[in-house]
């Protein structure tokens, strides 16, 4: 067998091994999507209803509170970016980072100092490589987040929101995550969590069906509206962050499945192409060997005839 054929055989063997790996990763991601979708479906109604409850409290009271009060001249904003701990997910993390860059530019243009909070090693690596300061980061749970992880992330953010700006606090809280629309569509979105905009909250509730054709009742607050808002603030932030983490996890698994399917298909095409090249090289070797045999036999015949 010729040297060229051996090279093609080695490449085919290598690509076949890669194909097995990508196919296995595709199947693993497909199985994880089902669980992630169920978690998203289970958490979304709670987050929507809690947003509706907060909206009701906000519209029913005149209390100044970080949850609902717009600062006249906001100067600092916290931005929570959710990315992945792992790669092999196409443009999942890079699209979220791009959305964060656009939001940062917009907030900076408005004269606000941006404090980045990062979830996921990909986002941390992006900021670290560029020498940018990160206020706080979390890694290790992006594939399968729990409510405890959401509480861990929400803690420093709630503290920043409830702290005066002069003492290191922030006036606004934004979150960037990848919304799971379908198996084929995942969209990076940025949402301002705090202060809660009543119009935006109502629109969000109507969009998700939580507030459709519903009229908010009047409330009496005990012991006070401020204490009710204090109790609702951490639960509201935690539930929204938890839902965003779940949406991002489902989006990441879908992106990985799509990327691995594409890699598997490309490996199959490459194997077919290399097989054709190997067959052509083998046929060329056979043709050359036949030509050499025929040439040798002809030369031997000529030599025998000359001796006679």
TORVEXMI-160801 format. One record per residue (C-alpha): x, y, z; residue in three letters; residue number from 0. Coordinates in Angstrom, 1 decimal. Example, Ala and Ser with C-alpha at 12.3 -4.5 7.8 and 13.67 -1.06 7.14 Angstrom:
2
px = 12.3 py = -4.5 pz = 7.8 vogu = Ala donu = 0 $
px = 13.7 py = -1.1 pz = 7.1 vogu = Ser donu = 1 $
END
This chain:
308
px = 0.0 py = 0.0 pz = 0.0 vogu = Unk donu = 0 $
px = 1.4 py = 3.4 pz = -1.0 vogu = Unk donu = 1 $
px = 2.4 py = 6.1 pz = 1.5 vogu = Unk donu = 2 $
px = -0.4 py = 8.4 pz = 0.4 vogu = Unk donu = 3 $
px = -3.1 py = 5.7 pz = 1.1 vogu = Unk donu = 4 $
px = -1.7 py = 5.2 pz = 4.6 vogu = Unk donu = 5 $
px = -1.9 py = 8.9 pz = 5.3 vogu = Unk donu = 6 $
px = -5.6 py = 8.9 pz = 4.2 vogu = Unk donu = 7 $
px = -6.3 py = 5.8 pz = 6.4 vogu = Unk donu = 8 $
px = -4.8 py = 7.5 pz = 9.4 vogu = Unk donu = 9 $
px = -6.9 py = 10.7 pz = 8.8 vogu = Unk donu = 10 $
px = -10.1 py = 8.7 pz = 8.4 vogu = Unk donu = 11 $
px = -9.4 py = 6.8 pz = 11.6 vogu = Unk donu = 12 $
px = -8.8 py = 10.1 pz = 13.5 vogu = Unk donu = 13 $
px = -11.9 py = 11.8 pz = 12.1 vogu = Unk donu = 14 $
px = -14.0 py = 8.7 pz = 12.9 vogu = Unk donu = 15 $
px = -12.9 py = 8.9 pz = 16.5 vogu = Unk donu = 16 $
px = -13.7 py = 12.6 pz = 16.6 vogu = Unk donu = 17 $
px = -17.1 py = 11.9 pz = 15.1 vogu = Unk donu = 18 $
px = -17.9 py = 9.4 pz = 17.9 vogu = Unk donu = 19 $
px = -17.0 py = 12.0 pz = 20.5 vogu = Unk donu = 20 $
px = -19.1 py = 14.8 pz = 19.0 vogu = Unk donu = 21 $
px = -22.0 py = 12.4 pz = 18.5 vogu = Unk donu = 22 $
px = -21.9 py = 11.4 pz = 22.2 vogu = Unk donu = 23 $
px = -21.8 py = 15.0 pz = 23.3 vogu = Unk donu = 24 $
px = -24.7 py = 15.8 pz = 21.0 vogu = Unk donu = 25 $
px = -26.8 py = 13.0 pz = 22.7 vogu = Unk donu = 26 $
px = -25.7 py = 14.1 pz = 26.2 vogu = Unk donu = 27 $
px = -26.8 py = 17.7 pz = 25.4 vogu = Unk donu = 28 $
px = -30.1 py = 16.5 pz = 24.0 vogu = Unk donu = 29 $
px = -30.9 py = 14.6 pz = 27.2 vogu = Unk donu = 30 $
px = -29.9 py = 17.6 pz = 29.4 vogu = Unk donu = 31 $
px = -32.2 py = 20.0 pz = 27.4 vogu = Unk donu = 32 $
px = -35.3 py = 18.1 pz = 28.5 vogu = Unk donu = 33 $
px = -34.4 py = 18.5 pz = 32.2 vogu = Unk donu = 34 $
px = -33.5 py = 22.2 pz = 31.7 vogu = Unk donu = 35 $
px = -36.8 py = 22.9 pz = 29.8 vogu = Unk donu = 36 $
px = -38.8 py = 21.4 pz = 32.7 vogu = Unk donu = 37 $
px = -36.9 py = 23.5 pz = 35.2 vogu = Unk donu = 38 $
px = -37.6 py = 26.7 pz = 33.1 vogu = Unk donu = 39 $
px = -41.3 py = 25.8 pz = 32.7 vogu = Unk donu = 40 $
px = -41.5 py = 25.2 pz = 36.5 vogu = Unk donu = 41 $
px = -39.7 py = 28.4 pz = 37.5 vogu = Unk donu = 42 $
px = -41.2 py = 30.9 pz = 35.0 vogu = Unk donu = 43 $
px = -44.8 py = 31.0 pz = 36.5 vogu = Unk donu = 44 $
px = -43.4 py = 31.7 pz = 40.0 vogu = Unk donu = 45 $
px = -41.1 py = 34.5 pz = 38.7 vogu = Unk donu = 46 $
px = -44.0 py = 36.0 pz = 36.7 vogu = Unk donu = 47 $
px = -46.4 py = 35.9 pz = 39.6 vogu = Unk donu = 48 $
px = -43.8 py = 37.4 pz = 42.0 vogu = Unk donu = 49 $
px = -43.2 py = 40.2 pz = 39.5 vogu = Unk donu = 50 $
px = -46.9 py = 40.8 pz = 39.4 vogu = Unk donu = 51 $
px = -47.1 py = 40.9 pz = 43.2 vogu = Unk donu = 52 $
px = -44.2 py = 43.4 pz = 43.4 vogu = Unk donu = 53 $
px = -45.9 py = 45.5 pz = 40.7 vogu = Unk donu = 54 $
px = -49.1 py = 45.5 pz = 42.8 vogu = Unk donu = 55 $
px = -47.3 py = 46.6 pz = 45.9 vogu = Unk donu = 56 $
px = -45.4 py = 49.3 pz = 44.0 vogu = Unk donu = 57 $
px = -48.5 py = 50.7 pz = 42.4 vogu = Unk donu = 58 $
px = -50.4 py = 50.6 pz = 45.7 vogu = Unk donu = 59 $
px = -48.0 py = 52.5 pz = 47.8 vogu = Unk donu = 60 $
px = -46.1 py = 55.8 pz = 47.6 vogu = Unk donu = 61 $
px = -43.1 py = 54.5 pz = 49.6 vogu = Unk donu = 62 $
px = -39.6 py = 55.4 pz = 48.4 vogu = Unk donu = 63 $
px = -37.8 py = 52.1 pz = 48.0 vogu = Unk donu = 64 $
px = -34.8 py = 50.8 pz = 46.0 vogu = Unk donu = 65 $
px = -37.1 py = 48.3 pz = 44.4 vogu = Unk donu = 66 $
px = -39.4 py = 50.9 pz = 42.7 vogu = Unk donu = 67 $
px = -37.8 py = 54.4 pz = 43.1 vogu = Unk donu = 68 $
px = -36.1 py = 55.9 pz = 40.1 vogu = Unk donu = 69 $
px = -33.0 py = 57.9 pz = 41.0 vogu = Unk donu = 70 $
px = -33.1 py = 61.4 pz = 39.6 vogu = Unk donu = 71 $
px = -29.5 py = 61.3 pz = 38.3 vogu = Unk donu = 72 $
px = -28.2 py = 57.7 pz = 38.4 vogu = Unk donu = 73 $
px = -24.4 py = 57.4 pz = 38.4 vogu = Unk donu = 74 $
px = -23.6 py = 53.7 pz = 38.9 vogu = Unk donu = 75 $
px = -25.2 py = 50.6 pz = 37.4 vogu = Unk donu = 76 $
px = -24.5 py = 46.9 pz = 38.2 vogu = Unk donu = 77 $
px = -24.5 py = 44.6 pz = 35.2 vogu = Unk donu = 78 $
px = -24.9 py = 40.8 pz = 35.7 vogu = Unk donu = 79 $
px = -23.6 py = 38.8 pz = 32.7 vogu = Unk donu = 80 $
px = -24.4 py = 35.1 pz = 32.5 vogu = Unk donu = 81 $
px = -22.1 py = 33.0 pz = 30.3 vogu = Unk donu = 82 $
px = -21.0 py = 29.4 pz = 30.3 vogu = Unk donu = 83 $
px = -18.3 py = 27.5 pz = 32.1 vogu = Unk donu = 84 $
px = -17.5 py = 25.5 pz = 29.0 vogu = Unk donu = 85 $
px = -17.0 py = 26.0 pz = 25.3 vogu = Unk donu = 86 $
px = -18.2 py = 23.8 pz = 22.4 vogu = Unk donu = 87 $
px = -21.5 py = 25.8 pz = 22.3 vogu = Unk donu = 88 $
px = -21.1 py = 27.8 pz = 19.1 vogu = Unk donu = 89 $
px = -21.6 py = 31.5 pz = 19.7 vogu = Unk donu = 90 $
px = -23.6 py = 31.1 pz = 22.9 vogu = Unk donu = 91 $
px = -21.2 py = 32.9 pz = 25.3 vogu = Unk donu = 92 $
px = -19.8 py = 35.3 pz = 22.7 vogu = Unk donu = 93 $
px = -23.3 py = 36.5 pz = 21.8 vogu = Unk donu = 94 $
px = -24.1 py = 37.2 pz = 25.5 vogu = Unk donu = 95 $
px = -20.8 py = 39.0 pz = 25.9 vogu = Unk donu = 96 $
px = -21.5 py = 41.1 pz = 22.8 vogu = Unk donu = 97 $
px = -24.9 py = 42.1 pz = 24.3 vogu = Unk donu = 98 $
px = -23.1 py = 43.1 pz = 27.5 vogu = Unk donu = 99 $
px = -20.6 py = 45.2 pz = 25.6 vogu = Unk donu = 100 $
px = -23.5 py = 47.0 pz = 23.8 vogu = Unk donu = 101 $
px = -25.3 py = 47.6 pz = 27.1 vogu = Unk donu = 102 $
px = -22.1 py = 48.8 pz = 28.8 vogu = Unk donu = 103 $
px = -21.5 py = 51.3 pz = 26.0 vogu = Unk donu = 104 $
px = -25.0 py = 52.6 pz = 26.3 vogu = Unk donu = 105 $
px = -24.9 py = 53.0 pz = 30.0 vogu = Unk donu = 106 $
px = -21.4 py = 54.7 pz = 29.8 vogu = Unk donu = 107 $
px = -22.8 py = 57.1 pz = 27.2 vogu = Unk donu = 108 $
px = -25.5 py = 58.0 pz = 29.7 vogu = Unk donu = 109 $
px = -22.8 py = 59.0 pz = 32.2 vogu = Unk donu = 110 $
px = -23.1 py = 55.9 pz = 34.4 vogu = Unk donu = 111 $
px = -20.2 py = 53.9 pz = 35.9 vogu = Unk donu = 112 $
px = -20.7 py = 50.2 pz = 35.1 vogu = Unk donu = 113 $
px = -19.9 py = 47.5 pz = 37.7 vogu = Unk donu = 114 $
px = -19.7 py = 44.1 pz = 36.0 vogu = Unk donu = 115 $
px = -20.7 py = 40.9 pz = 37.8 vogu = Unk donu = 116 $
px = -19.9 py = 37.7 pz = 35.8 vogu = Unk donu = 117 $
px = -21.3 py = 34.2 pz = 35.9 vogu = Unk donu = 118 $
px = -19.4 py = 31.6 pz = 34.0 vogu = Unk donu = 119 $
px = -15.7 py = 31.0 pz = 33.1 vogu = Unk donu = 120 $
px = -16.1 py = 32.3 pz = 29.6 vogu = Unk donu = 121 $
px = -17.2 py = 35.7 pz = 30.7 vogu = Unk donu = 122 $
px = -14.5 py = 35.8 pz = 33.4 vogu = Unk donu = 123 $
px = -11.8 py = 34.9 pz = 30.9 vogu = Unk donu = 124 $
px = -13.0 py = 37.5 pz = 28.4 vogu = Unk donu = 125 $
px = -12.7 py = 40.3 pz = 31.0 vogu = Unk donu = 126 $
px = -9.4 py = 38.9 pz = 32.5 vogu = Unk donu = 127 $
px = -7.8 py = 38.7 pz = 29.1 vogu = Unk donu = 128 $
px = -8.6 py = 42.4 pz = 28.4 vogu = Unk donu = 129 $
px = -7.4 py = 43.5 pz = 31.9 vogu = Unk donu = 130 $
px = -10.9 py = 44.7 pz = 33.0 vogu = Unk donu = 131 $
px = -11.9 py = 44.7 pz = 36.6 vogu = Unk donu = 132 $
px = -14.7 py = 42.5 pz = 37.6 vogu = Unk donu = 133 $
px = -16.7 py = 43.4 pz = 40.8 vogu = Unk donu = 134 $
px = -17.5 py = 39.7 pz = 41.6 vogu = Unk donu = 135 $
px = -17.7 py = 36.5 pz = 39.6 vogu = Unk donu = 136 $
px = -19.1 py = 33.0 pz = 40.1 vogu = Unk donu = 137 $
px = -18.2 py = 29.7 pz = 38.2 vogu = Unk donu = 138 $
px = -18.9 py = 26.0 pz = 38.4 vogu = Unk donu = 139 $
px = -22.7 py = 25.8 pz = 38.2 vogu = Unk donu = 140 $
px = -23.8 py = 27.2 pz = 34.8 vogu = Unk donu = 141 $
px = -24.8 py = 23.7 pz = 33.3 vogu = Unk donu = 142 $
px = -27.1 py = 22.8 pz = 36.2 vogu = Unk donu = 143 $
px = -27.9 py = 25.9 pz = 38.4 vogu = Unk donu = 144 $
px = -29.9 py = 25.6 pz = 41.6 vogu = Unk donu = 145 $
px = -31.9 py = 28.1 pz = 43.6 vogu = Unk donu = 146 $
px = -29.0 py = 28.1 pz = 46.2 vogu = Unk donu = 147 $
px = -26.7 py = 29.3 pz = 43.4 vogu = Unk donu = 148 $
px = -29.2 py = 32.1 pz = 42.5 vogu = Unk donu = 149 $
px = -29.2 py = 33.2 pz = 46.1 vogu = Unk donu = 150 $
px = -25.4 py = 33.2 pz = 46.2 vogu = Unk donu = 151 $
px = -25.4 py = 35.5 pz = 43.1 vogu = Unk donu = 152 $
px = -28.2 py = 37.7 pz = 44.3 vogu = Unk donu = 153 $
px = -26.7 py = 38.4 pz = 47.7 vogu = Unk donu = 154 $
px = -24.0 py = 40.9 pz = 46.6 vogu = Unk donu = 155 $
px = -26.3 py = 42.5 pz = 44.1 vogu = Unk donu = 156 $
px = -29.0 py = 43.1 pz = 46.6 vogu = Unk donu = 157 $
px = -26.4 py = 44.5 pz = 49.0 vogu = Unk donu = 158 $
px = -25.1 py = 46.9 pz = 46.2 vogu = Unk donu = 159 $
px = -28.7 py = 48.1 pz = 45.4 vogu = Unk donu = 160 $
px = -29.6 py = 48.8 pz = 49.0 vogu = Unk donu = 161 $
px = -26.3 py = 50.6 pz = 49.7 vogu = Unk donu = 162 $
px = -25.9 py = 54.3 pz = 49.2 vogu = Unk donu = 163 $
px = -24.0 py = 55.2 pz = 46.0 vogu = Unk donu = 164 $
px = -21.5 py = 57.3 pz = 48.0 vogu = Unk donu = 165 $
px = -20.7 py = 54.2 pz = 50.0 vogu = Unk donu = 166 $
px = -20.1 py = 51.9 pz = 47.0 vogu = Unk donu = 167 $
px = -23.7 py = 51.1 pz = 46.1 vogu = Unk donu = 168 $
px = -25.5 py = 51.2 pz = 42.7 vogu = Unk donu = 169 $
px = -28.6 py = 52.9 pz = 41.4 vogu = Unk donu = 170 $
px = -29.6 py = 50.3 pz = 38.8 vogu = Unk donu = 171 $
px = -29.3 py = 46.6 pz = 38.3 vogu = Unk donu = 172 $
px = -29.3 py = 45.0 pz = 34.8 vogu = Unk donu = 173 $
px = -29.0 py = 41.4 pz = 33.9 vogu = Unk donu = 174 $
px = -27.9 py = 39.9 pz = 30.6 vogu = Unk donu = 175 $
px = -28.8 py = 36.2 pz = 29.8 vogu = Unk donu = 176 $
px = -29.7 py = 34.0 pz = 26.9 vogu = Unk donu = 177 $
px = -33.5 py = 33.5 pz = 26.6 vogu = Unk donu = 178 $
px = -34.5 py = 30.0 pz = 25.5 vogu = Unk donu = 179 $
px = -37.1 py = 30.5 pz = 22.7 vogu = Unk donu = 180 $
px = -36.9 py = 27.1 pz = 21.1 vogu = Unk donu = 181 $
px = -34.5 py = 24.3 pz = 20.3 vogu = Unk donu = 182 $
px = -33.2 py = 26.3 pz = 17.3 vogu = Unk donu = 183 $
px = -33.5 py = 29.8 pz = 18.7 vogu = Unk donu = 184 $
px = -31.8 py = 31.3 pz = 21.7 vogu = Unk donu = 185 $
px = -31.6 py = 35.1 pz = 22.0 vogu = Unk donu = 186 $
px = -29.4 py = 37.2 pz = 24.3 vogu = Unk donu = 187 $
px = -31.5 py = 39.7 pz = 26.2 vogu = Unk donu = 188 $
px = -30.8 py = 42.5 pz = 28.7 vogu = Unk donu = 189 $
px = -33.3 py = 43.3 pz = 31.4 vogu = Unk donu = 190 $
px = -33.3 py = 46.0 pz = 34.0 vogu = Unk donu = 191 $
px = -34.3 py = 44.3 pz = 37.3 vogu = Unk donu = 192 $
px = -34.0 py = 47.4 pz = 39.5 vogu = Unk donu = 193 $
px = -35.5 py = 49.8 pz = 40.0 vogu = Unk donu = 194 $
px = -38.6 py = 48.1 pz = 38.8 vogu = Unk donu = 195 $
px = -40.4 py = 50.0 pz = 36.0 vogu = Unk donu = 196 $
px = -44.1 py = 49.6 pz = 36.5 vogu = Unk donu = 197 $
px = -44.8 py = 49.9 pz = 32.7 vogu = Unk donu = 198 $
px = -42.2 py = 47.3 pz = 31.9 vogu = Unk donu = 199 $
px = -43.4 py = 44.9 pz = 34.6 vogu = Unk donu = 200 $
px = -47.0 py = 45.2 pz = 33.4 vogu = Unk donu = 201 $
px = -45.9 py = 44.7 pz = 29.8 vogu = Unk donu = 202 $
px = -43.8 py = 41.6 pz = 30.9 vogu = Unk donu = 203 $
px = -46.8 py = 40.2 pz = 32.8 vogu = Unk donu = 204 $
px = -49.1 py = 40.6 pz = 29.9 vogu = Unk donu = 205 $
px = -46.6 py = 39.1 pz = 27.5 vogu = Unk donu = 206 $
px = -46.1 py = 36.0 pz = 29.6 vogu = Unk donu = 207 $
px = -49.9 py = 35.7 pz = 30.4 vogu = Unk donu = 208 $
px = -49.5 py = 36.4 pz = 34.1 vogu = Unk donu = 209 $
px = -51.4 py = 39.7 pz = 34.0 vogu = Unk donu = 210 $
px = -53.6 py = 39.3 pz = 30.9 vogu = Unk donu = 211 $
px = -57.2 py = 40.5 pz = 31.4 vogu = Unk donu = 212 $
px = -56.5 py = 40.9 pz = 35.1 vogu = Unk donu = 213 $
px = -57.1 py = 44.0 pz = 37.2 vogu = Unk donu = 214 $
px = -54.8 py = 44.6 pz = 40.2 vogu = Unk donu = 215 $
px = -56.7 py = 45.0 pz = 43.4 vogu = Unk donu = 216 $
px = -56.1 py = 47.6 pz = 46.1 vogu = Unk donu = 217 $
px = -54.0 py = 46.5 pz = 49.1 vogu = Unk donu = 218 $
px = -53.6 py = 47.4 pz = 52.8 vogu = Unk donu = 219 $
px = -50.0 py = 46.9 pz = 54.0 vogu = Unk donu = 220 $
px = -49.1 py = 45.5 pz = 57.4 vogu = Unk donu = 221 $
px = -47.0 py = 46.4 pz = 59.2 vogu = Unk donu = 222 $
px = -46.0 py = 48.9 pz = 56.4 vogu = Unk donu = 223 $
px = -45.5 py = 49.1 pz = 52.6 vogu = Unk donu = 224 $
px = -41.8 py = 49.6 pz = 53.2 vogu = Unk donu = 225 $
px = -41.4 py = 46.4 pz = 55.2 vogu = Unk donu = 226 $
px = -43.4 py = 44.5 pz = 52.6 vogu = Unk donu = 227 $
px = -41.1 py = 45.8 pz = 49.9 vogu = Unk donu = 228 $
px = -38.0 py = 44.9 pz = 52.0 vogu = Unk donu = 229 $
px = -39.3 py = 41.3 pz = 52.2 vogu = Unk donu = 230 $
px = -40.2 py = 41.1 pz = 48.5 vogu = Unk donu = 231 $
px = -36.9 py = 42.6 pz = 47.3 vogu = Unk donu = 232 $
px = -34.6 py = 39.6 pz = 47.8 vogu = Unk donu = 233 $
px = -37.2 py = 37.1 pz = 46.6 vogu = Unk donu = 234 $
px = -37.9 py = 39.1 pz = 43.5 vogu = Unk donu = 235 $
px = -34.2 py = 39.4 pz = 42.6 vogu = Unk donu = 236 $
px = -33.5 py = 35.7 pz = 43.5 vogu = Unk donu = 237 $
px = -36.4 py = 34.4 pz = 41.4 vogu = Unk donu = 238 $
px = -35.5 py = 36.5 pz = 38.4 vogu = Unk donu = 239 $
px = -31.9 py = 35.5 pz = 38.5 vogu = Unk donu = 240 $
px = -32.8 py = 31.8 pz = 39.0 vogu = Unk donu = 241 $
px = -35.0 py = 31.9 pz = 36.0 vogu = Unk donu = 242 $
px = -32.3 py = 33.7 pz = 34.0 vogu = Unk donu = 243 $
px = -29.8 py = 31.0 pz = 35.0 vogu = Unk donu = 244 $
px = -32.2 py = 28.2 pz = 34.0 vogu = Unk donu = 245 $
px = -32.9 py = 29.9 pz = 30.7 vogu = Unk donu = 246 $
px = -29.2 py = 30.3 pz = 30.0 vogu = Unk donu = 247 $
px = -28.5 py = 26.7 pz = 30.9 vogu = Unk donu = 248 $
px = -31.2 py = 25.4 pz = 28.5 vogu = Unk donu = 249 $
px = -29.9 py = 27.7 pz = 25.8 vogu = Unk donu = 250 $
px = -26.3 py = 26.5 pz = 26.4 vogu = Unk donu = 251 $
px = -27.4 py = 22.8 pz = 26.1 vogu = Unk donu = 252 $
px = -29.3 py = 23.6 pz = 22.9 vogu = Unk donu = 253 $
px = -26.4 py = 25.5 pz = 21.4 vogu = Unk donu = 254 $
px = -24.0 py = 22.6 pz = 22.3 vogu = Unk donu = 255 $
px = -26.3 py = 20.1 pz = 20.7 vogu = Unk donu = 256 $
px = -26.6 py = 22.2 pz = 17.6 vogu = Unk donu = 257 $
px = -22.8 py = 22.7 pz = 17.4 vogu = Unk donu = 258 $
px = -22.0 py = 19.1 pz = 18.0 vogu = Unk donu = 259 $
px = -24.6 py = 18.0 pz = 15.4 vogu = Unk donu = 260 $
px = -22.9 py = 20.3 pz = 12.9 vogu = Unk donu = 261 $
px = -19.5 py = 18.9 pz = 13.9 vogu = Unk donu = 262 $
px = -20.8 py = 15.3 pz = 13.5 vogu = Unk donu = 263 $
px = -22.2 py = 16.1 pz = 10.0 vogu = Unk donu = 264 $
px = -19.0 py = 17.8 pz = 9.0 vogu = Unk donu = 265 $
px = -17.0 py = 14.7 pz = 10.2 vogu = Unk donu = 266 $
px = -19.2 py = 12.4 pz = 8.1 vogu = Unk donu = 267 $
px = -18.7 py = 14.6 pz = 5.0 vogu = Unk donu = 268 $
px = -14.9 py = 14.7 pz = 5.6 vogu = Unk donu = 269 $
px = -14.8 py = 10.9 pz = 6.1 vogu = Unk donu = 270 $
px = -16.6 py = 10.4 pz = 2.7 vogu = Unk donu = 271 $
px = -14.2 py = 12.8 pz = 1.0 vogu = Unk donu = 272 $
px = -11.1 py = 11.1 pz = 2.5 vogu = Unk donu = 273 $
px = -12.5 py = 7.7 pz = 1.5 vogu = Unk donu = 274 $
px = -12.9 py = 8.8 pz = -2.1 vogu = Unk donu = 275 $
px = -9.4 py = 10.2 pz = -2.1 vogu = Unk donu = 276 $
px = -8.0 py = 7.0 pz = -0.5 vogu = Unk donu = 277 $
px = -9.8 py = 4.9 pz = -3.1 vogu = Unk donu = 278 $
px = -8.4 py = 7.1 pz = -5.9 vogu = Unk donu = 279 $
px = -4.9 py = 6.8 pz = -4.5 vogu = Unk donu = 280 $
px = -5.3 py = 3.0 pz = -4.1 vogu = Unk donu = 281 $
px = -6.5 py = 2.7 pz = -7.7 vogu = Unk donu = 282 $
px = -3.6 py = 4.8 pz = -8.9 vogu = Unk donu = 283 $
px = -1.2 py = 2.5 pz = -7.0 vogu = Unk donu = 284 $
px = -2.8 py = -0.6 pz = -8.6 vogu = Unk donu = 285 $
px = -2.7 py = 1.0 pz = -12.0 vogu = Unk donu = 286 $
px = 1.0 py = 1.8 pz = -11.5 vogu = Unk donu = 287 $
px = 1.7 py = -1.7 pz = -10.3 vogu = Unk donu = 288 $
px = 0.0 py = -3.2 pz = -13.3 vogu = Unk donu = 289 $
px = 1.8 py = -0.9 pz = -15.6 vogu = Unk donu = 290 $
px = 5.1 py = -1.9 pz = -14.0 vogu = Unk donu = 291 $
px = 4.3 py = -5.6 pz = -14.4 vogu = Unk donu = 292 $
px = 3.2 py = -5.2 pz = -18.0 vogu = Unk donu = 293 $
px = 6.3 py = -3.1 pz = -18.7 vogu = Unk donu = 294 $
px = 8.6 py = -5.7 pz = -17.0 vogu = Unk donu = 295 $
px = 6.9 py = -8.6 pz = -18.9 vogu = Unk donu = 296 $
px = 7.3 py = -6.7 pz = -22.2 vogu = Unk donu = 297 $
px = 11.0 py = -6.0 pz = -21.5 vogu = Unk donu = 298 $
px = 11.6 py = -9.6 pz = -20.6 vogu = Unk donu = 299 $
px = 9.9 py = -10.8 pz = -23.8 vogu = Unk donu = 300 $
px = 12.0 py = -8.4 pz = -25.9 vogu = Unk donu = 301 $
px = 15.2 py = -9.6 pz = -24.2 vogu = Unk donu = 302 $
px = 14.2 py = -13.2 pz = -24.8 vogu = Unk donu = 303 $
px = 13.5 py = -12.5 pz = -28.5 vogu = Unk donu = 304 $
px = 16.8 py = -10.7 pz = -28.9 vogu = Unk donu = 305 $
px = 18.7 py = -13.7 pz = -27.4 vogu = Unk donu = 306 $
px = 17.1 py = -16.1 pz = -29.9 vogu = Unk donu = 307 $
END
